[in-house]
Amino acid sequence: CDVGYKWFQAQRRYEDVPIHVIDVVIPPMAANLEAVLPSYVAYQTEGLRALIAFVETVTGRKMDCDRLSGIVDMAHESMKYWHETQKLRSAVPCPMPTEDHLVCFTPAYFMMGEPETLQFYKDLYAEVKGRVDSKMGVIKDEKFRLLWAGGLPPWHNLGIFNYFEDLGAVFVAETCYPSWDPYPDAPRDDIVEWIARSGLHKFTQYLTPYLAPSKHHRDVQSASAEALRNAWISGIQYPLQRILDMIEKYQVDGLVMHGAMSCRATTTGQRTARNMLLEHVNVPALFIESDIIDERNFFETGIRSQIDSFIENLANVKANRREI
């Protein structure tokens, strides 16, 4: 969050404790990765070594690289199970909805490297795989497959997802708190550098020329790939690539974006992204506004009315496609 740094800066002054800042770097979207990635890996590795030195000084203890390597192994295996579970959600009917994802992502983001986390994702994968094998969906009659395509959810009212489900719509994927394709297994002669490479892989795997236009049943302009390559609006091409890929992979019928007043980081640029997407794919989109914290800014009656109209539009679009 954009204000997060100031919290800890203030805490340092009040409690008279040392503070260390480390960059998380991402190459420019138009960068030639082959040319620039080595320098980014070197910079991130240097930053991690400086962090280790800081912690060693503050604690008076030396880094145990063998223990760190074991923790990384466990975290890496956990991420594999988490990522494979997310891929299972492309099945029809969808076996796991977004509201479950918004609970299950927590260990992956805050407890990586713990034995309990690995066991949790092993069990989750087995459960979701079993639902896929038995063709058990989130709801009995899955009519529409939706993508939560922008913004954090209204945490105080996740029941809004159930309202969509009552209308036959299931959120099969989301852009918030994603699982990333784990960094390929490779020699870990230098565990700190490997962590740097793995972290950069999380962001750079999508920084490549966009794939060929989708061949899915919806209409996609033949020039969409080239148009997106040339649409260099700052900060926008990377999420567009992800969303277009997910539309195809998860057979998405509609997009929903949530403009949250208290989360600028996930809200800024949403309307621009939505408008650009609609230029290249014929997928209806709903934009709703509320808040992730303040319930007073969540007008449920109005939002439900928007959802009703959106679902009606989805039904008309699907009916027209069947007629064609």
N, C-alpha and C positions, 0 to 999 in steps of 0.2 A: 504494500500500500504506500502511496506517495508520501504520507505523513509519518510513516513508521520510523524513519531515521531520527526524527526530532524527538520521539518518545524516549529513545535510549540516550540521546544526547542530553536531554533534561535529567533523566535518571542518573547519569554519570555525575552531574553537578550536585544533585541532592544527596546522593549516597557516597560521593567521593570515591568512586571506583574507576578503574581503567576501562577504556572502550577501544575496540578494534573494528575497523570497517574493511570489508572485503567486497570487491566488485564481482558482479555476475555479468559476464560479457556475452554479447551476441553479435555476430558479424552483420554488416549491412545486408539488406535483402537482395541487392543487385550485385553482391560481391562474387568474385570468382573464388569459390571455396578452396579449390586446390591451391590457389596462390596465397590466400590469406590465413587459412586455418592453422598452419604451423605457428605463426606469430601469436594467434589467439590462444592456442594450447600452452605456449610458453608463458604468456602473460598470466593465464588463469592458474597454471602450476606454481608460478612465482607467488601469486597471491595466497594460495593454499599453504605454501611453505612458510610464508610470513605469519599466517594464522596459527600454524603449529608452534612456531617460535614464540608467539605471544602467549599462547596457552601454557607452554612449558615454563615460561618466565613467571606467569601469574601463579601457577600451581606448584612450581618447584619439582615437577615430575617430567620425565622424558616420554616422548611418544613411543608406544609399543606398536611397531609397524606390523608385526605378525598378527596381533589382535585386531588391528585395523583391517588387515587383509581378510581375516575371517568374517568380520562384520560386513565387509563389502560383498563377500561371496553370498552371505545369507540375504542381504538386501537385493542383490542381483537376481537371485532365484525367486524371491518374493515378487519382484517386479514382473518376472516372466509369467508367473501364475496370474497376476492381476491383469496383465495385458492380454493373455489368452482368454481370460474370462470376459473381458470387454469385447473381444472379437466374436465370442459366441452370441453376443446380443444382436448380431446381424441376421440371426435365424428368424424365420417366419413360422409361427408367431414369435414375437420377442419374449425371451424368458426372464428378462430382468429390466425394470424401468429406471428412469432417471432418479426417482425419489429414493430408490435403494442405493444407487451409485453415490448419492449425496451423503450417505452414512458410511458406505463401505470404503470410500476413498481415504478415510482418516488414517488408518495404519500406514498406508503407502506414503503419506505426506508427513507424518509425525512420529512414526515408530519403526522406520526402516532399520533393518539389522537386528531386530528382536526375534527370538525364536517363536514367540506367540504370533507375530505378524506373518511369518512364513506359514505356520500351521493354519492361520485364519484364511489365507488366500488359497492354500491347497484345498481346504474344506469348501470354500466358496466356489472354486472352479468345479469341484466334483458335483456340487448341488446344481449349479447352472447347467453343466454338461448333461446331467440327468434330466433336467427339464427340457433341454433341446432334444434329447433322444426320445423322450416321450411326447414331444410336440405340445408341451404345456406352456401356454402363454400367460402373460400378465392378466389379461381378461379373456373371457370366453370368445368374444367376437371382435377380433382386431380389425377395424375398418380403416384406420389411418395411422401411419407411422410418422412421428414427429421428431424433429431435432431441436433441442434447446440450444440455439445458435448464438447466444450472446448474453453476457451478464450473469451475475450471481442470482440465485433464487430468493424469493421472499422467505427467509428462514423461519419467520414466525408463523407462516401459513403454507407449509408444504402440502397441505390438503388440496391446494389448487390443482395439483397433478391428478388427484383422484377425480376432480370434476371433469377434466379432460377425458379420463378413462370412462366415466359414466356416459360420455358421448361417443365412445368407441375409438378414442385416440390414445395411443401409447407413445411416450417419449422413449425412443430406442437408443438414443445417444445424446451427448452433450459436449459443449466446448469447454466447460469449466471443470477444473480438477481432472484433466485427462490422464489416462495411462499412456505412457510413451513406449514406443518400440524400444526394448532394452538395447543398450550398446552391445554389439556383437562380442562374443567371447573372444578374448585375445590375451596374449602373454601379459602378465602384470609384473614385469621386472621392477617397475617403479610405480608403486601403488598410488602415490600422490598424483603423478602424471595421468595415470589411468582414470582416476576420479575426475580430473580436469577434462579429459577427452570424453568421458561418459556424459558429463554435464553439458558439454557443448553439443554432443550428438542429440540430446533432447530437443534442442532448438534448431539445429542445422539440418535435420533430416527432411524438413519441408522447404528449405531454401534452395530449391532446384527448379529448373524450368517446368512449368505446369504440364501435366499429362495431356494426352490427346483428348479431344472432346468426348464427353460421356456418350455411350451408346444405349443408355437406359431408355425406358419407354417414354419419358418426358422429352419435350423439345429442347434441344441445345443448339445454339447457333454454331455454325461450322467454324466461325472465326473466334470462338470464345477463348481458346488457349492463347492465340496471338494477342488478342485484345487485353487479356489479363497480364501478359508479359509486359505490355506497354503501359499499363495503368499504374504508374509508379506514384501512388498516393502514399505518403509516409505512413508506415505502420499498418498498411491495409492488405497488401498482397499476401503476406504469410497467413493470416487467418482466413482469407478467402480461399486459398489453396486447400486448407484443412477442411473447410466447410463443404466445398465442392466435392472433395474426395469422400467425405462422410455421406453426402447426399446419395452418391452412387453406391457406396459399399453397403449402406444400411437401408437402401431402397426407401428413402425419405419422401413423404408426400407433402410435408409442410414444415415451415420454420417458425420458431417463436423466439423473440428477443425481449429481454427484460431490461429496461432502463432504470437503474437503481440510483437514487439521489446520493446515497452514502457510499457508492463505490465507483468513483470516476474511472479507475483503471480498467474496469470491464465494461463501462458504458460508453466512454468516448469513442466516437466513430461508428457506432452501431447503425445509425440511419444511413450513413454513407455506404457502409458495407452492405446493408440490405438493398439499397438502390442499385449498387453495382451487381450484386448477385442476380437481381431480377432482370438485368440487362442480358444475362447469359444463360439462365436456366428458368424454365417455366414452373416454378415452385411457389405456391402462395406463402406469404409471410405475415406474421402478426407481431406488432410491436406494442408492448404494454409497459406502463410506467408505474412504479410504486417505490418501495424502499426495502432494504434488506434488514433493517433494524426497527424503524419507527412504524408501528402498526397504524398510526393515524394517517399515514400516507398510502395505505392499502385500502382502496375503495372496492370492496369485493363485488358489490352489485354491478358496478360499471364494468369491472374486469370480466365478470361472468357474461355480461351482455356482449362484450367484444369477442369472447371465446365462442359464444353461440353463433355469431355471425361468421366467424372464421371457419368453424366446422361446417356450416352450411355452404360456404364457398368451396371448401375442400370437396364436399360431396358433389357439387356441381362440376368442378374441374374433373374429378374422376369419372363422372357419368359422361362428360363430353369426350374424354379420351376413349372410353369404351365404344362410343358411337363411331368415332373415327376409325 
